[in-house]
Amino acid sequence: MNNIHMVLTVKGGVGKSFIAAILAQHFGEGTYLADTDPGNPTFSSYKKLGAKHIM
């Protein structure tokens, strides 16, 4: 079974990128990571995780 996990909220500065990075490390290789924040793509700036910025 495939699963989709999202970290969502409109409020900035609450730790969405931090939590997403922790989850990405937990789920490990083979996990597709996407950053959909158009204004501040912090998650995709963590190069070691390999997250893609989607606009």
N, CA, C and O atoms as a CHARMM CRD file, in Angstrom:
* protein
*
  220
    1    1 MET  N      0.83400  -1.16400   0.00000 PROA 1      0.00000
    2    1 MET  CA     0.00000   0.00000   0.00000 PROA 1      0.00000
    3    1 MET  C      0.89300   1.24800   0.00000 PROA 1      0.00000
    4    1 MET  O      1.85600   1.32100   0.76300 PROA 1      0.00000
    5    2 ASN  N      0.57800   2.21700  -0.84500 PROA 2      0.00000
    6    2 ASN  CA     1.29100   3.48900  -0.87700 PROA 2      0.00000
    7    2 ASN  C      0.62200   4.46300   0.08300 PROA 2      0.00000
    8    2 ASN  O     -0.59800   4.45600   0.24800 PROA 2      0.00000
    9    3 ASN  N      1.42100   5.27900   0.69600 PROA 3      0.00000
   10    3 ASN  CA     0.91800   6.28500   1.62800 PROA 3      0.00000
   11    3 ASN  C      1.40200   7.66000   1.22700 PROA 3      0.00000
   12    3 ASN  O      2.46100   7.80200   0.61700 PROA 3      0.00000
   13    4 ILE  N      0.63100   8.66200   1.56700 PROA 4      0.00000
   14    4 ILE  CA     1.02500  10.05500   1.37000 PROA 4      0.00000
   15    4 ILE  C      0.97100  10.72800   2.73100 PROA 4      0.00000
   16    4 ILE  O     -0.04400  10.66700   3.42500 PROA 4      0.00000
   17    5 HSD  N      2.07000  11.36900   3.10800 PROA 5      0.00000
   18    5 HSD  CA     2.14400  12.10000   4.36700 PROA 5      0.00000
   19    5 HSD  C      2.41000  13.56300   4.03000 PROA 5      0.00000
   20    5 HSD  O      3.32700  13.86600   3.26600 PROA 5      0.00000
   21    6 MET  N      1.62200  14.46300   4.59000 PROA 6      0.00000
   22    6 MET  CA     1.78000  15.89700   4.32000 PROA 6      0.00000
   23    6 MET  C      1.91500  16.66600   5.62700 PROA 6      0.00000
   24    6 MET  O      1.32300  16.31300   6.64700 PROA 6      0.00000
   25    7 VAL  N      2.70800  17.72200   5.56600 PROA 7      0.00000
   26    7 VAL  CA     2.83100  18.64600   6.69100 PROA 7      0.00000
   27    7 VAL  C      2.26200  19.96500   6.18400 PROA 7      0.00000
   28    7 VAL  O      2.86400  20.62300   5.33500 PROA 7      0.00000
   29    8 LEU  N      1.09900  20.34700   6.71000 PROA 8      0.00000
   30    8 LEU  CA     0.37900  21.51100   6.18700 PROA 8      0.00000
   31    8 LEU  C     -0.06400  22.46800   7.28900 PROA 8      0.00000
   32    8 LEU  O     -0.48800  22.04100   8.36300 PROA 8      0.00000
   33    9 THR  N      0.03700  23.73100   7.01900 PROA 9      0.00000
   34    9 THR  CA    -0.57800  24.81200   7.78700 PROA 9      0.00000
   35    9 THR  C     -0.27900  26.11500   7.05900 PROA 9      0.00000
   36    9 THR  O      0.70800  26.20200   6.32800 PROA 9      0.00000
   37   10 VAL  N     -1.10200  27.10900   7.24600 PROA 10     0.00000
   38   10 VAL  CA    -0.88800  28.39000   6.56000 PROA 10     0.00000
   39   10 VAL  C      0.07600  29.26500   7.34200 PROA 10     0.00000
   40   10 VAL  O      0.72300  30.14600   6.77400 PROA 10     0.00000
   41   11 LYS  N      0.17100  29.03100   8.61700 PROA 11     0.00000
   42   11 LYS  CA     1.02000  29.84900   9.48100 PROA 11     0.00000
   43   11 LYS  C      2.49100  29.58300   9.18500 PROA 11     0.00000
   44   11 LYS  O      2.91100  28.43200   9.07300 PROA 11     0.00000
   45   12 GLY  N      3.25400  30.63500   9.06300 PROA 12     0.00000
   46   12 GLY  CA     4.69000  30.49500   8.83900 PROA 12     0.00000
   47   12 GLY  C      5.45700  30.40700  10.14800 PROA 12     0.00000
   48   12 GLY  O      4.99700  30.89900  11.17800 PROA 12     0.00000
   49   13 GLY  N      6.60600  29.79000  10.10700 PROA 13     0.00000
   50   13 GLY  CA     7.48500  29.74800  11.26500 PROA 13     0.00000
   51   13 GLY  C      7.07200  28.78600  12.36300 PROA 13     0.00000
   52   13 GLY  O      7.47100  28.96100  13.51400 PROA 13     0.00000
   53   14 VAL  N      6.28000  27.77300  12.03400 PROA 14     0.00000
   54   14 VAL  CA     5.84100  26.81700  13.05100 PROA 14     0.00000
   55   14 VAL  C      6.61000  25.50100  12.99600 PROA 14     0.00000
   56   14 VAL  O      6.36600  24.62000  13.82100 PROA 14     0.00000
   57   15 GLY  N      7.52600  25.34700  12.05300 PROA 15     0.00000
   58   15 GLY  CA     8.36100  24.14900  11.99700 PROA 15     0.00000
   59   15 GLY  C      7.94900  23.11100  10.97700 PROA 15     0.00000
   60   15 GLY  O      8.29400  21.93800  11.11800 PROA 15     0.00000
   61   16 LYS  N      7.20900  23.52200   9.93700 PROA 16     0.00000
   62   16 LYS  CA     6.78600  22.56300   8.90600 PROA 16     0.00000
   63   16 LYS  C      7.97800  21.90500   8.22600 PROA 16     0.00000
   64   16 LYS  O      8.00700  20.68400   8.06700 PROA 16     0.00000
   65   17 SER  N      8.95200  22.69700   7.82800 PROA 17     0.00000
   66   17 SER  CA    10.12500  22.15000   7.13700 PROA 17     0.00000
   67   17 SER  C     10.93500  21.25500   8.06500 PROA 17     0.00000
   68   17 SER  O     11.47900  20.23900   7.63200 PROA 17     0.00000
   69   18 PHE  N     11.01800  21.62300   9.32800 PROA 18     0.00000
   70   18 PHE  CA    11.73700  20.81300  10.30300 PROA 18     0.00000
   71   18 PHE  C     11.07400  19.44600  10.45800 PROA 18     0.00000
   72   18 PHE  O     11.75300  18.42000  10.41400 PROA 18     0.00000
   73   19 ILE  N      9.76700  19.42500  10.63700 PROA 19     0.00000
   74   19 ILE  CA     9.03400  18.17100  10.79600 PROA 19     0.00000
   75   19 ILE  C      9.12100  17.33800   9.51500 PROA 19     0.00000
   76   19 ILE  O      9.28400  16.12000   9.57700 PROA 19     0.00000
   77   20 ALA  N      9.01100  17.99400   8.35400 PROA 20     0.00000
   78   20 ALA  CA     9.11500  17.28000   7.08100 PROA 20     0.00000
   79   20 ALA  C     10.50300  16.64200   6.93500 PROA 20     0.00000
   80   20 ALA  O     10.62000  15.52800   6.42400 PROA 20     0.00000
   81   21 ALA  N     11.54500  17.33600   7.37900 PROA 21     0.00000
   82   21 ALA  CA    12.90200  16.78900   7.30100 PROA 21     0.00000
   83   21 ALA  C     13.06400  15.57700   8.21900 PROA 21     0.00000
   84   21 ALA  O     13.70900  14.59500   7.85000 PROA 21     0.00000
   85   22 ILE  N     12.48400  15.64700   9.40000 PROA 22     0.00000
   86   22 ILE  CA    12.53700  14.51400  10.33200 PROA 22     0.00000
   87   22 ILE  C     11.80900  13.30400   9.73300 PROA 22     0.00000
   88   22 ILE  O     12.31400  12.18300   9.78400 PROA 22     0.00000
   89   23 LEU  N     10.61800  13.54000   9.16500 PROA 23     0.00000
   90   23 LEU  CA     9.85900  12.45100   8.53500 PROA 23     0.00000
   91   23 LEU  C     10.61300  11.86400   7.33900 PROA 23     0.00000
   92   23 LEU  O     10.61500  10.64900   7.14400 PROA 23     0.00000
   93   24 ALA  N     11.25200  12.72100   6.54200 PROA 24     0.00000
   94   24 ALA  CA    12.00700  12.25700   5.37700 PROA 24     0.00000
   95   24 ALA  C     13.13800  11.33000   5.81600 PROA 24     0.00000
   96   24 ALA  O     13.39200  10.30900   5.17500 PROA 24     0.00000
   97   25 GLN  N     13.81200  11.68100   6.89900 PROA 25     0.00000
   98   25 GLN  CA    14.88700  10.83200   7.39900 PROA 25     0.00000
   99   25 GLN  C     14.33400   9.52600   7.96400 PROA 25     0.00000
  100   25 GLN  O     14.96500   8.47600   7.84300 PROA 25     0.00000
  101   26 HSD  N     13.17500   9.59100   8.57200 PROA 26     0.00000
  102   26 HSD  CA    12.55200   8.38700   9.13600 PROA 26     0.00000
  103   26 HSD  C     12.14800   7.39500   8.03600 PROA 26     0.00000
  104   26 HSD  O     12.40700   6.19800   8.15300 PROA 26     0.00000
  105   27 PHE  N     11.51600   7.89400   6.97700 PROA 27     0.00000
  106   27 PHE  CA    11.04300   7.00800   5.91800 PROA 27     0.00000
  107   27 PHE  C     12.17300   6.55100   5.00200 PROA 27     0.00000
  108   27 PHE  O     12.05800   5.50500   4.36400 PROA 27     0.00000
  109   28 GLY  N     13.25800   7.31000   4.92400 PROA 28     0.00000
  110   28 GLY  CA    14.46500   6.86700   4.23900 PROA 28     0.00000
  111   28 GLY  C     14.43500   6.94000   2.72100 PROA 28     0.00000
  112   28 GLY  O     13.58200   7.59400   2.11900 PROA 28     0.00000
  113   29 GLU  N     15.40700   6.23700   2.11900 PROA 29     0.00000
  114   29 GLU  CA    15.56000   6.24200   0.66300 PROA 29     0.00000
  115   29 GLU  C     14.33500   5.67100  -0.02800 PROA 29     0.00000
  116   29 GLU  O     13.62300   4.83100   0.52100 PROA 29     0.00000
  117   30 GLY  N     14.10500   6.14500  -1.24600 PROA 30     0.00000
  118   30 GLY  CA    12.96500   5.67600  -2.01000 PROA 30     0.00000
  119   30 GLY  C     11.70200   6.48300  -1.74300 PROA 30     0.00000
  120   30 GLY  O     10.65800   6.22400  -2.34100 PROA 30     0.00000
  121   31 THR  N     11.79500   7.45500  -0.85100 PROA 31     0.00000
  122   31 THR  CA    10.65500   8.30700  -0.53000 PROA 31     0.00000
  123   31 THR  C     10.71500   9.54400  -1.41300 PROA 31     0.00000
  124   31 THR  O     11.75200  10.20200  -1.49600 PROA 31     0.00000
  125   32 TYR  N      9.59300   9.86600  -2.08000 PROA 32     0.00000
  126   32 TYR  CA     9.54300  11.06900  -2.91700 PROA 32     0.00000
  127   32 TYR  C      9.22500  12.25500  -2.02300 PROA 32     0.00000
  128   32 TYR  O      8.23900  12.24300  -1.28700 PROA 32     0.00000
  129   33 LEU  N     10.06700  13.27800  -2.09300 PROA 33     0.00000
  130   33 LEU  CA     9.90300  14.46300  -1.25300 PROA 33     0.00000
  131   33 LEU  C      9.62500  15.67600  -2.12300 PROA 33     0.00000
  132   33 LEU  O     10.34200  15.92900  -3.09100 PROA 33     0.00000
  133   34 ALA  N      8.58000  16.43300  -1.77800 PROA 34     0.00000
  134   34 ALA  CA     8.20500  17.61000  -2.56300 PROA 34     0.00000
  135   34 ALA  C      7.97700  18.80400  -1.65200 PROA 34     0.00000
  136   34 ALA  O      7.41400  18.67100  -0.56600 PROA 34     0.00000
  137   35 ASP  N      8.41300  19.95700  -2.09900 PROA 35     0.00000
  138   35 ASP  CA     8.19300  21.22700  -1.40500 PROA 35     0.00000
  139   35 ASP  C      7.29500  22.06400  -2.30500 PROA 35     0.00000
  140   35 ASP  O      7.68700  22.40500  -3.42100 PROA 35     0.00000
  141   36 THR  N      6.10900  22.39700  -1.83900 PROA 36     0.00000
  142   36 THR  CA     5.14600  23.13900  -2.66600 PROA 36     0.00000
  143   36 THR  C      4.95200  24.57800  -2.19400 PROA 36     0.00000
  144   36 THR  O      4.01600  25.24500  -2.63500 PROA 36     0.00000
  145   37 ASP  N      5.80900  25.06300  -1.31600 PROA 37     0.00000
  146   37 ASP  CA     5.69300  26.42700  -0.81200 PROA 37     0.00000
  147   37 ASP  C      6.23500  27.40200  -1.86000 PROA 37     0.00000
  148   37 ASP  O      7.43800  27.40500  -2.12100 PROA 37     0.00000
  149   38 PRO  N      5.37000  28.23500  -2.47100 PROA 38     0.00000
  150   38 PRO  CA     5.83500  29.13300  -3.52500 PROA 38     0.00000
  151   38 PRO  C      6.66400  30.31200  -3.01100 PROA 38     0.00000
  152   38 PRO  O      7.49700  30.84700  -3.74200 PROA 38     0.00000
  153   39 GLY  N      6.44200  30.71300  -1.77400 PROA 39     0.00000
  154   39 GLY  CA     7.11300  31.90400  -1.25600 PROA 39     0.00000
  155   39 GLY  C      8.40800  31.64200  -0.52700 PROA 39     0.00000
  156   39 GLY  O      9.31500  32.47500  -0.56300 PROA 39     0.00000
  157   40 ASN  N      8.51800  30.49800   0.13800 PROA 40     0.00000
  158   40 ASN  CA     9.69400  30.20000   0.94600 PROA 40     0.00000
  159   40 ASN  C      9.98900  28.69500   0.90300 PROA 40     0.00000
  160   40 ASN  O      9.63500  27.96900   1.83200 PROA 40     0.00000
  161   41 PRO  N     10.62700  28.23300  -0.15700 PROA 41     0.00000
  162   41 PRO  CA    10.88200  26.79300  -0.31600 PROA 41     0.00000
  163   41 PRO  C     12.03800  26.27400   0.54600 PROA 41     0.00000
  164   41 PRO  O     13.05900  25.82700   0.02300 PROA 41     0.00000
  165   42 THR  N     11.86900  26.33800   1.86100 PROA 42     0.00000
  166   42 THR  CA    12.92200  25.92700   2.78800 PROA 42     0.00000
  167   42 THR  C     13.22500  24.44000   2.69200 PROA 42     0.00000
  168   42 THR  O     14.39000  24.04500   2.66600 PROA 42     0.00000
  169   43 PHE  N     12.18700  23.61300   2.63900 PROA 43     0.00000
  170   43 PHE  CA    12.38100  22.15700   2.65000 PROA 43     0.00000
  171   43 PHE  C     13.25300  21.68900   1.48800 PROA 43     0.00000
  172   43 PHE  O     14.12700  20.84100   1.67100 PROA 43     0.00000
  173   44 SER  N     13.02200  22.23400   0.30200 PROA 44     0.00000
  174   44 SER  CA    13.81600  21.81400  -0.84900 PROA 44     0.00000
  175   44 SER  C     15.24000  22.36900  -0.81300 PROA 44     0.00000
  176   44 SER  O     16.08400  21.95100  -1.60500 PROA 44     0.00000
  177   45 SER  N     15.51400  23.30000   0.09200 PROA 45     0.00000
  178   45 SER  CA    16.87700  23.83500   0.20200 PROA 45     0.00000
  179   45 SER  C     17.79300  22.89600   0.98900 PROA 45     0.00000
  180   45 SER  O     19.00900  23.08800   0.99600 PROA 45     0.00000
  181   46 TYR  N     17.22300  21.87900   1.65400 PROA 46     0.00000
  182   46 TYR  CA    18.02200  20.87600   2.34000 PROA 46     0.00000
  183   46 TYR  C     18.50000  19.86300   1.29200 PROA 46     0.00000
  184   46 TYR  O     17.85400  18.84000   1.06700 PROA 46     0.00000
  185   47 LYS  N     19.62400  20.15600   0.66400 PROA 47     0.00000
  186   47 LYS  CA    20.10200  19.40400  -0.50100 PROA 47     0.00000
  187   47 LYS  C     20.29800  17.91400  -0.23800 PROA 47     0.00000
  188   47 LYS  O     20.03600  17.10100  -1.12500 PROA 47     0.00000
  189   48 LYS  N     20.74600  17.54000   0.94400 PROA 48     0.00000
  190   48 LYS  CA    21.00700  16.12100   1.25900 PROA 48     0.00000
  191   48 LYS  C     19.74100  15.27900   1.21100 PROA 48     0.00000
  192   48 LYS  O     19.81000  14.07100   0.98200 PROA 48     0.00000
  193   49 LEU  N     18.57800  15.90200   1.42500 PROA 49     0.00000
  194   49 LEU  CA    17.32300  15.15300   1.38900 PROA 49     0.00000
  195   49 LEU  C     16.84200  14.90800  -0.03600 PROA 49     0.00000
  196   49 LEU  O     16.14300  13.92900  -0.29800 PROA 49     0.00000
  197   50 GLY  N     17.21700  15.80300  -0.96500 PROA 50     0.00000
  198   50 GLY  CA    16.83600  15.62000  -2.35900 PROA 50     0.00000
  199   50 GLY  C     15.37900  15.97900  -2.66600 PROA 50     0.00000
  200   50 GLY  O     14.80100  15.46200  -3.62200 PROA 50     0.00000
  201   51 ALA  N     14.79500  16.84800  -1.87200 PROA 51     0.00000
  202   51 ALA  CA    13.41200  17.26200  -2.10900 PROA 51     0.00000
  203   51 ALA  C     13.32200  18.11800  -3.36500 PROA 51     0.00000
  204   51 ALA  O     14.21800  18.91500  -3.64500 PROA 51     0.00000
  205   52 LYS  N     12.24800  17.95300  -4.11500 PROA 52     0.00000
  206   52 LYS  CA    12.01400  18.72800  -5.34400 PROA 52     0.00000
  207   52 LYS  C     11.07000  19.87200  -5.03900 PROA 52     0.00000
  208   52 LYS  O     10.09000  19.69800  -4.31600 PROA 52     0.00000
  209   53 HSD  N     11.36300  21.05100  -5.59100 PROA 53     0.00000
  210   53 HSD  CA    10.46400  22.20000  -5.44200 PROA 53     0.00000
  211   53 HSD  C      9.44800  22.17900  -6.57200 PROA 53     0.00000
  212   53 HSD  O      9.80900  22.24700  -7.74600 PROA 53     0.00000
  213   54 ILE  N      8.18200  22.08300  -6.21000 PROA 54     0.00000
  214   54 ILE  CA     7.08300  22.04700  -7.18300 PROA 54     0.00000
  215   54 ILE  C      6.28200  23.32900  -7.02300 PROA 54     0.00000
  216   54 ILE  O      5.84500  23.66800  -5.92300 PROA 54     0.00000
  217   55 MET  N      6.09400  24.03700  -8.12900 PROA 55     0.00000
  218   55 MET  CA     5.33000  25.28600  -8.04800 PROA 55     0.00000
  219   55 MET  C      3.91600  25.10200  -8.51400 PROA 55     0.00000
  220   55 MET  O      3.13600  26.05500  -8.51100 PROA 55     0.00000
